Amino acid sequence: MKTVLTISCVVVALAVLGGGGWFGYKKIKARHDAAIAAKGNPAAQVPTPTVTQTSGAMDILSKVHNAYTNVSSLSIEGTSSMVIDMSQVTAADMNPNMTDAQKKAAEKKTARRPANIPKAITNSTDITIKLARPDLFLVEGTGKTEAGRMTMTNTTAAWSSGNTNYTLMIVGGGAYKKFTTVPDRKTALMITAQSGGLAMAIAQLFFDEPSEMGKFITDWGQTDDDSVDGQDCYTLTAKMMGQKLKLWVSKSSYMFLQSEITLGAPVSDTDIDAMMSTFDTNTNKTPAQIEKEKAQAKQQAAMMTKIRGVITETYDNIETNQTFTADDFNYPVPANVKLTASKF
């Protein structure tokens, strides 16, 4: 009987320890999984560069700057391709202010997609860039976007053939149209970021203007050499709003031939603060409104770790020092689109 009691006590003790260990394991695993999820897509992570890598990147970027600012004109054609997987995004991600009860209810409906959020989004855009000194420019993007069952064509353009800067947006094949004058070239070029962020950067380099997106790029480092369409290239990597940015720079011309942004990395609070301070130009907002918007942006930024995707821009047919006239920078605006003054 003593032996039986002893064995029973041991079995009970092991059961308690085992049960406690199991539940402890579940909690540890949950914390581990949450930590892994918070890190996001491993392919979007950028290792901290060495001093040598940073120095190499800065030297190449300096030569890139010189390459663009030392030509009298520039003509480029390229394409932008985007493939984004949204399948991991849940209703709770879209509404971070849900109560615990609402989140549990949403988790039980994992098969149901959040309203208006497709599982995948793809976009393909043809980009044309034409620049000439002192102030002539034309950046156009025409593309097709597919999101779930919806397909739409989009056109964005920014140009100036003299003293006036214009922008045009035609979205959804014409469902939304906007043709405006804008006060400065920087504001006009902002619209081109929707067609290709590198297109905007190239135009700003050419005119030797500060790059707004450059404020959100950190951890520059030179990486292994590569090639694009048979052209030898240096490659650089960096973090852009937390996401991995990779650039291919021609070894012969020191101009950009390709860029690639890999999505799925966390966005820091510092990145969000910098972005809103730079692009939110509405001076009528109260400090309370600004802080509320920042808080909402930071909550929704957590969703970025669940997004997977790659945005690639590739540029070819690069010609420099051509002779252009002002008429070469006029854009053919559709007759049924009215011109309005910008509210920027």
C-alpha positions in Angstrom: 0.0 0.0 0.0 2.9 2.4 0.9 4.4 1.6 -2.5 1.1 2.2 -4.3 0.6 5.6 -2.5 4.1 6.6 -3.3 3.7 5.8 -7.0 0.3 7.6 -7.0 1.9 10.7 -5.5 4.6 10.6 -8.1 2.1 10.2 -10.9 0.0 13.1 -9.6 3.1 15.2 -9.2 4.3 14.4 -12.8 0.8 15.1 -14.1 0.8 18.5 -12.4 4.2 19.3 -13.6 3.4 18.0 -17.1 0.2 20.0 -17.2 1.9 23.1 -15.9 4.8 22.6 -18.4 2.3 22.2 -21.2 0.4 25.3 -20.4 3.6 27.1 -19.8 4.9 25.9 -23.2 1.7 27.1 -24.9 2.2 30.6 -23.4 5.9 30.6 -24.3 5.1 29.4 -27.8 2.4 32.1 -28.2 4.9 34.7 -27.1 7.5 33.2 -29.5 5.1 33.2 -32.4 4.0 36.7 -31.7 7.7 37.8 -31.6 8.3 36.1 -35.0 5.2 37.6 -36.5 6.3 41.1 -35.3 9.5 40.7 -37.2 7.6 40.1 -40.3 8.9 38.7 -43.6 12.6 37.5 -43.3 13.2 38.4 -46.9 12.4 42.0 -46.1 15.0 42.2 -43.3 18.1 44.3 -43.9 21.3 43.3 -42.0 23.2 46.1 -40.4 25.9 47.0 -42.9 29.6 47.1 -42.0 31.6 50.3 -42.0 33.2 49.2 -45.3 29.7 48.5 -46.9 28.4 51.8 -45.8 31.4 53.7 -47.1 31.2 51.8 -50.5 27.5 52.7 -50.8 28.1 56.4 -50.0 30.8 56.5 -52.6 28.6 55.0 -55.3 25.6 57.3 -54.4 27.9 60.3 -54.8 28.8 59.2 -58.3 25.1 58.5 -59.0 24.4 62.1 -58.0 27.1 63.4 -60.3 25.9 61.2 -63.2 22.4 62.7 -63.2 23.3 66.3 -62.5 26.0 66.5 -65.2 23.7 65.7 -68.2 21.7 68.4 -70.0 18.8 66.1 -70.8 17.6 62.6 -70.0 15.1 60.3 -71.6 14.2 56.9 -70.0 11.6 54.2 -70.5 10.8 51.5 -67.9 8.3 49.3 -66.2 7.0 48.9 -62.7 5.7 45.5 -61.4 4.0 44.9 -58.1 2.8 41.7 -56.6 1.3 41.8 -53.1 -0.1 39.0 -51.0 -2.7 40.2 -48.5 -4.0 36.8 -47.5 -2.7 37.0 -43.9 -4.4 40.3 -43.2 -7.5 39.9 -40.9 -10.4 42.0 -39.9 -8.7 42.7 -36.6 -5.6 44.1 -38.5 -7.9 46.5 -40.4 -9.5 47.7 -37.2 -6.9 47.7 -34.4 -9.4 49.3 -32.0 -11.5 46.2 -31.8 -12.4 44.9 -28.3 -11.1 41.5 -27.2 -14.6 40.0 -27.8 -14.7 41.4 -31.3 -11.2 40.1 -32.0 -12.1 36.6 -30.9 -15.2 36.7 -33.1 -13.1 37.9 -36.0 -10.6 35.1 -35.4 -13.3 32.5 -35.7 -14.1 33.8 -39.2 -10.6 33.5 -40.6 -12.0 32.2 -43.9 -13.9 35.5 -44.4 -11.8 38.3 -45.9 -12.0 41.8 -44.4 -14.4 44.1 -46.3 -12.9 45.5 -49.5 -9.5 43.8 -49.0 -8.6 41.3 -51.7 -6.2 38.4 -51.1 -3.8 39.7 -53.7 -3.0 42.9 -55.6 -1.0 43.1 -58.8 0.0 46.0 -60.9 2.0 46.5 -64.1 2.9 50.0 -65.3 4.8 51.4 -68.2 6.8 54.5 -67.2 8.2 57.3 -69.4 10.6 59.9 -68.0 11.8 63.0 -70.0 13.8 65.7 -68.4 15.7 68.8 -69.7 17.3 71.8 -68.2 16.5 74.2 -66.8 12.9 73.2 -65.8 11.3 71.0 -68.4 9.9 67.6 -67.3 7.4 64.9 -68.1 6.9 61.7 -66.0 4.0 59.5 -67.1 2.8 56.1 -65.9 0.1 54.0 -67.5 -0.8 50.7 -66.0 -3.3 48.0 -65.0 -4.2 47.0 -61.5 -5.9 43.7 -60.5 -7.3 43.3 -57.0 -9.5 40.3 -56.5 -12.2 40.3 -59.1 -11.6 44.0 -59.9 -9.4 45.2 -62.8 -8.8 48.8 -63.6 -6.5 50.9 -65.7 -4.8 54.0 -64.3 -2.8 56.9 -65.7 -0.7 59.4 -63.8 1.3 62.2 -65.3 3.3 65.3 -64.1 4.8 67.7 -66.6 5.9 71.3 -67.4 6.7 72.7 -70.7 7.5 76.1 -69.3 6.3 78.2 -66.3 3.3 76.0 -65.2 3.4 72.6 -63.5 0.6 70.2 -64.2 -0.6 66.9 -62.8 -3.2 64.4 -64.2 -4.8 61.3 -62.6 -7.2 59.1 -64.4 -8.1 56.1 -62.2 -10.4 53.2 -62.8 -10.4 53.7 -66.6 -11.9 57.2 -66.1 -14.1 56.7 -63.0 -12.0 59.3 -61.2 -10.3 62.2 -63.1 -8.2 65.0 -61.8 -6.2 67.6 -63.8 -4.6 70.4 -61.8 -2.0 73.0 -61.8 0.4 72.8 -58.8 2.7 75.5 -57.4 6.1 73.7 -57.7 7.8 70.8 -59.3 8.2 68.8 -56.1 4.5 68.8 -55.5 3.9 67.8 -59.2 6.4 64.9 -59.0 4.8 63.5 -55.8 2.0 62.1 -58.0 4.6 60.1 -60.0 5.5 58.1 -56.9 2.3 56.2 -57.5 3.6 54.9 -60.8 7.2 54.4 -59.6 9.0 55.7 -56.6 12.4 55.5 -58.5 11.0 57.7 -61.3 10.4 60.5 -58.8 13.9 59.9 -57.3 15.5 60.1 -60.8 13.7 63.4 -61.6 14.8 64.9 -58.2 18.4 63.8 -58.8 18.4 65.4 -62.3 17.2 68.7 -60.9 19.5 68.4 -57.9 16.6 68.7 -55.5 16.3 67.1 -52.0 14.6 63.7 -52.1 11.6 63.5 -49.7 11.7 59.7 -49.7 15.5 59.9 -48.9 14.5 61.0 -45.4 13.1 57.5 -44.7 16.0 55.5 -46.1 18.6 54.2 -43.6 21.3 51.5 -43.3 22.8 52.0 -46.7 25.3 49.2 -47.7 27.1 48.0 -50.8 26.3 44.4 -51.6 27.5 41.9 -54.2 27.8 43.0 -57.8 25.1 41.8 -60.2 23.8 42.5 -63.7 20.6 43.8 -65.3 19.9 42.8 -69.0 23.6 42.0 -69.4 24.9 45.3 -67.9 27.3 45.0 -65.0 26.0 46.7 -61.9 26.9 47.6 -58.4 24.1 46.8 -55.9 23.1 48.6 -52.8 20.6 47.7 -50.0 18.9 49.9 -47.4 15.8 50.2 -45.3 13.0 52.3 -46.7 10.2 52.8 -44.1 11.5 49.6 -42.6 11.2 47.6 -45.9 14.1 46.2 -47.8 15.3 48.4 -50.7 17.7 47.1 -53.3 19.2 49.2 -56.1 21.1 48.2 -59.2 23.5 50.9 -60.4 25.2 50.7 -63.9 29.0 50.4 -63.6 29.5 52.3 -66.8 27.0 55.2 -66.4 26.3 55.2 -62.7 22.6 55.5 -63.4 19.8 53.4 -61.8 18.8 50.4 -63.9 16.6 48.7 -61.4 15.0 48.9 -57.9 13.3 46.3 -55.8 11.3 46.8 -52.6 10.5 43.7 -50.5 7.6 44.2 -48.2 6.7 42.6 -44.9 9.1 44.3 -42.4 7.9 46.3 -39.4 7.5 50.0 -39.7 8.9 51.9 -36.7 7.2 54.8 -34.9 10.1 57.0 -35.9 9.4 56.3 -39.6 5.8 57.1 -39.2 6.5 60.4 -37.3 9.0 61.4 -40.0 6.6 60.5 -42.9 3.7 62.4 -41.4 5.8 65.4 -40.6 7.1 65.5 -44.2 4.0 64.8 -46.2 1.1 66.1 -44.1 1.2 69.8 -45.1 -2.2 70.7 -43.7 -1.3 73.5 -41.3 -4.9 73.9 -40.0 -4.8 70.7 -37.9 -4.6 71.0 -34.1 -1.9 69.1 -32.2 -4.5 66.8 -30.8 -5.7 65.9 -34.4 -2.1 65.3 -35.5 -1.4 63.0 -32.5 -4.6 61.1 -33.1 -3.7 60.5 -36.7 -0.2 59.4 -35.7 -1.6 56.9 -33.2 -4.0 55.4 -35.8 -1.1 55.2 -38.3 1.1 53.4 -35.8 -1.7 50.9 -35.0 -2.3 50.0 -38.6 1.4 49.9 -39.4 1.5 46.6 -37.5 -0.4 45.1 -40.4 2.7 45.6 -42.6 4.3 42.5 -41.1 1.5 40.4 -42.5 1.9 41.7 -46.0 4.1 39.9 -48.5 5.1 41.3 -51.8 7.8 42.8 -54.1 7.7 46.0 -56.1 10.3 46.1 -59.0 11.1 48.9 -61.3 13.4 48.3 -64.3 14.7 51.1 -66.6 16.2 50.8 -70.1 16.4 52.9 -73.3 18.4 55.5 -71.4 19.4 58.4 -73.6 21.3 61.5 -72.4 22.1 65.0 -73.8 19.4 65.0 -76.5 18.0 68.2 -78.0 14.4 68.9 -76.9 12.0 71.8 -77.4 9.3 72.9 -75.0 6.7 71.2 -77.2 8.3 67.8 -76.4 7.0 68.2 -72.8 3.3 68.9 -73.6 1.1 66.1 -72.4 -2.1 65.2 -74.4 -4.8 65.7 -71.8 -8.2 64.1 -72.8 -10.7 66.7 -74.0 -13.3 65.8 -71.4 -11.0 66.5 -68.4 -11.3 69.9 -66.9 -8.3 71.9 -65.5 -8.6 73.0 -61.8 -6.2 74.7 -59.4 -4.5 72.5 -56.9 -5.4 72.7 -53.2 -1.9 71.7 -52.1 
